[in-house]
């Protein structure tokens, strides 16, 4: 199983596993007052990075 991680200026705030075929939906709820940005990373089952976003500024 791969994973999806959500990172903010507060560190890793959410992590979810993906099913074996790699397709799935992950949701994380926050408010604009909490983190200043979020960055999302997707990892293969072996831990290698599959995708990484630039920081997304939350206003």
Chimera marker file (.cmm) of the C-alpha trace (Angstrom):
<marker_set name="trace">
<marker id="1" x="0.000" y="0.000" z="0.000" r="1" g="1" b="0" radius="0.5"/>
<marker id="2" x="1.147" y="3.488" z="-0.824" r="1" g="1" b="0" radius="0.5"/>
<marker id="3" x="0.494" y="6.492" z="1.379" r="1" g="1" b="0" radius="0.5"/>
<marker id="4" x="-0.587" y="10.101" z="1.085" r="1" g="1" b="0" radius="0.5"/>
<marker id="5" x="0.777" y="12.602" z="3.585" r="1" g="1" b="0" radius="0.5"/>
<marker id="6" x="-0.295" y="16.177" z="4.299" r="1" g="1" b="0" radius="0.5"/>
<marker id="7" x="2.405" y="18.509" z="5.656" r="1" g="1" b="0" radius="0.5"/>
<marker id="8" x="1.968" y="22.066" z="6.940" r="1" g="1" b="0" radius="0.5"/>
<marker id="9" x="4.068" y="24.575" z="8.847" r="1" g="1" b="0" radius="0.5"/>
<marker id="10" x="2.983" y="22.501" z="11.877" r="1" g="1" b="0" radius="0.5"/>
<marker id="11" x="4.615" y="19.316" z="10.493" r="1" g="1" b="0" radius="0.5"/>
<marker id="12" x="2.901" y="16.150" z="9.283" r="1" g="1" b="0" radius="0.5"/>
<marker id="13" x="-0.782" y="16.632" z="10.065" r="1" g="1" b="0" radius="0.5"/>
<marker id="14" x="-2.444" y="13.728" z="8.251" r="1" g="1" b="0" radius="0.5"/>
<marker id="15" x="-1.490" y="10.417" z="6.678" r="1" g="1" b="0" radius="0.5"/>
<marker id="16" x="-3.666" y="7.874" z="4.890" r="1" g="1" b="0" radius="0.5"/>
<marker id="17" x="-3.010" y="4.563" z="3.158" r="1" g="1" b="0" radius="0.5"/>
<marker id="18" x="-3.965" y="3.925" z="-0.447" r="1" g="1" b="0" radius="0.5"/>
<marker id="19" x="-5.421" y="0.615" z="-1.646" r="1" g="1" b="0" radius="0.5"/>
<marker id="20" x="-3.187" y="-1.864" z="-3.464" r="1" g="1" b="0" radius="0.5"/>
<marker id="21" x="-4.115" y="-0.557" z="-6.930" r="1" g="1" b="0" radius="0.5"/>
<marker id="22" x="-3.020" y="2.949" z="-5.883" r="1" g="1" b="0" radius="0.5"/>
<marker id="23" x="-6.349" y="4.636" z="-6.670" r="1" g="1" b="0" radius="0.5"/>
<marker id="24" x="-8.220" y="6.315" z="-3.866" r="1" g="1" b="0" radius="0.5"/>
<marker id="25" x="-9.568" y="9.478" z="-2.305" r="1" g="1" b="0" radius="0.5"/>
<marker id="26" x="-8.056" y="11.127" z="0.763" r="1" g="1" b="0" radius="0.5"/>
<marker id="27" x="-9.654" y="14.042" z="2.581" r="1" g="1" b="0" radius="0.5"/>
<marker id="28" x="-8.198" y="16.346" z="5.211" r="1" g="1" b="0" radius="0.5"/>
<marker id="29" x="-10.178" y="19.185" z="6.761" r="1" g="1" b="0" radius="0.5"/>
<marker id="30" x="-8.715" y="22.374" z="8.195" r="1" g="1" b="0" radius="0.5"/>
<marker id="31" x="-9.444" y="26.063" z="8.564" r="1" g="1" b="0" radius="0.5"/>
<marker id="32" x="-7.567" y="28.928" z="6.961" r="1" g="1" b="0" radius="0.5"/>
<marker id="33" x="-6.567" y="30.158" z="10.423" r="1" g="1" b="0" radius="0.5"/>
<marker id="34" x="-4.586" y="27.012" z="11.267" r="1" g="1" b="0" radius="0.5"/>
<marker id="35" x="-1.782" y="26.284" z="8.788" r="1" g="1" b="0" radius="0.5"/>
<marker id="36" x="-0.306" y="28.839" z="6.411" r="1" g="1" b="0" radius="0.5"/>
<marker id="37" x="0.266" y="26.223" z="3.709" r="1" g="1" b="0" radius="0.5"/>
<marker id="38" x="-0.163" y="22.546" z="2.904" r="1" g="1" b="0" radius="0.5"/>
<marker id="39" x="2.110" y="20.297" z="0.864" r="1" g="1" b="0" radius="0.5"/>
<marker id="40" x="1.029" y="16.821" z="-0.206" r="1" g="1" b="0" radius="0.5"/>
<marker id="41" x="3.267" y="13.844" z="-0.869" r="1" g="1" b="0" radius="0.5"/>
<marker id="42" x="2.369" y="10.463" z="-2.316" r="1" g="1" b="0" radius="0.5"/>
<marker id="43" x="4.660" y="7.517" z="-1.600" r="1" g="1" b="0" radius="0.5"/>
<marker id="44" x="5.009" y="4.097" z="-3.187" r="1" g="1" b="0" radius="0.5"/>
<marker id="45" x="4.656" y="1.045" z="-0.921" r="1" g="1" b="0" radius="0.5"/>
<marker id="46" x="8.480" y="0.872" z="-0.695" r="1" g="1" b="0" radius="0.5"/>
<marker id="47" x="8.549" y="4.424" z="0.723" r="1" g="1" b="0" radius="0.5"/>
<marker id="48" x="9.965" y="6.164" z="-2.350" r="1" g="1" b="0" radius="0.5"/>
<marker id="49" x="8.316" y="9.441" z="-3.339" r="1" g="1" b="0" radius="0.5"/>
<marker id="50" x="5.834" y="9.104" z="-6.226" r="1" g="1" b="0" radius="0.5"/>
<marker id="51" x="4.568" y="12.711" z="-6.245" r="1" g="1" b="0" radius="0.5"/>
<marker id="52" x="5.179" y="15.890" z="-4.273" r="1" g="1" b="0" radius="0.5"/>
<marker id="53" x="3.321" y="19.189" z="-4.576" r="1" g="1" b="0" radius="0.5"/>
<marker id="54" x="4.702" y="22.641" z="-4.107" r="1" g="1" b="0" radius="0.5"/>
<marker id="55" x="3.340" y="24.367" z="-1.012" r="1" g="1" b="0" radius="0.5"/>
<marker id="56" x="-0.280" y="25.442" z="-1.466" r="1" g="1" b="0" radius="0.5"/>
<marker id="57" x="-0.890" y="28.719" z="0.380" r="1" g="1" b="0" radius="0.5"/>
<marker id="58" x="-4.092" y="28.746" z="2.448" r="1" g="1" b="0" radius="0.5"/>
<marker id="59" x="-5.744" y="32.130" z="2.907" r="1" g="1" b="0" radius="0.5"/>
<link id1="1" id2="2" r="1" g="1" b="0" radius="0.2"/>
<link id1="2" id2="3" r="1" g="1" b="0" radius="0.2"/>
<link id1="3" id2="4" r="1" g="1" b="0" radius="0.2"/>
<link id1="4" id2="5" r="1" g="1" b="0" radius="0.2"/>
<link id1="5" id2="6" r="1" g="1" b="0" radius="0.2"/>
<link id1="6" id2="7" r="1" g="1" b="0" radius="0.2"/>
<link id1="7" id2="8" r="1" g="1" b="0" radius="0.2"/>
<link id1="8" id2="9" r="1" g="1" b="0" radius="0.2"/>
<link id1="9" id2="10" r="1" g="1" b="0" radius="0.2"/>
<link id1="10" id2="11" r="1" g="1" b="0" radius="0.2"/>
<link id1="11" id2="12" r="1" g="1" b="0" radius="0.2"/>
<link id1="12" id2="13" r="1" g="1" b="0" radius="0.2"/>
<link id1="13" id2="14" r="1" g="1" b="0" radius="0.2"/>
<link id1="14" id2="15" r="1" g="1" b="0" radius="0.2"/>
<link id1="15" id2="16" r="1" g="1" b="0" radius="0.2"/>
<link id1="16" id2="17" r="1" g="1" b="0" radius="0.2"/>
<link id1="17" id2="18" r="1" g="1" b="0" radius="0.2"/>
<link id1="18" id2="19" r="1" g="1" b="0" radius="0.2"/>
<link id1="19" id2="20" r="1" g="1" b="0" radius="0.2"/>
<link id1="20" id2="21" r="1" g="1" b="0" radius="0.2"/>
<link id1="21" id2="22" r="1" g="1" b="0" radius="0.2"/>
<link id1="22" id2="23" r="1" g="1" b="0" radius="0.2"/>
<link id1="23" id2="24" r="1" g="1" b="0" radius="0.2"/>
<link id1="24" id2="25" r="1" g="1" b="0" radius="0.2"/>
<link id1="25" id2="26" r="1" g="1" b="0" radius="0.2"/>
<link id1="26" id2="27" r="1" g="1" b="0" radius="0.2"/>
<link id1="27" id2="28" r="1" g="1" b="0" radius="0.2"/>
<link id1="28" id2="29" r="1" g="1" b="0" radius="0.2"/>
<link id1="29" id2="30" r="1" g="1" b="0" radius="0.2"/>
<link id1="30" id2="31" r="1" g="1" b="0" radius="0.2"/>
<link id1="31" id2="32" r="1" g="1" b="0" radius="0.2"/>
<link id1="32" id2="33" r="1" g="1" b="0" radius="0.2"/>
<link id1="33" id2="34" r="1" g="1" b="0" radius="0.2"/>
<link id1="34" id2="35" r="1" g="1" b="0" radius="0.2"/>
<link id1="35" id2="36" r="1" g="1" b="0" radius="0.2"/>
<link id1="36" id2="37" r="1" g="1" b="0" radius="0.2"/>
<link id1="37" id2="38" r="1" g="1" b="0" radius="0.2"/>
<link id1="38" id2="39" r="1" g="1" b="0" radius="0.2"/>
<link id1="39" id2="40" r="1" g="1" b="0" radius="0.2"/>
<link id1="40" id2="41" r="1" g="1" b="0" radius="0.2"/>
<link id1="41" id2="42" r="1" g="1" b="0" radius="0.2"/>
<link id1="42" id2="43" r="1" g="1" b="0" radius="0.2"/>
<link id1="43" id2="44" r="1" g="1" b="0" radius="0.2"/>
<link id1="44" id2="45" r="1" g="1" b="0" radius="0.2"/>
<link id1="45" id2="46" r="1" g="1" b="0" radius="0.2"/>
<link id1="46" id2="47" r="1" g="1" b="0" radius="0.2"/>
<link id1="47" id2="48" r="1" g="1" b="0" radius="0.2"/>
<link id1="48" id2="49" r="1" g="1" b="0" radius="0.2"/>
<link id1="49" id2="50" r="1" g="1" b="0" radius="0.2"/>
<link id1="50" id2="51" r="1" g="1" b="0" radius="0.2"/>
<link id1="51" id2="52" r="1" g="1" b="0" radius="0.2"/>
<link id1="52" id2="53" r="1" g="1" b="0" radius="0.2"/>
<link id1="53" id2="54" r="1" g="1" b="0" radius="0.2"/>
<link id1="54" id2="55" r="1" g="1" b="0" radius="0.2"/>
<link id1="55" id2="56" r="1" g="1" b="0" radius="0.2"/>
<link id1="56" id2="57" r="1" g="1" b="0" radius="0.2"/>
<link id1="57" id2="58" r="1" g="1" b="0" radius="0.2"/>
<link id1="58" id2="59" r="1" g="1" b="0" radius="0.2"/>
</marker_set>
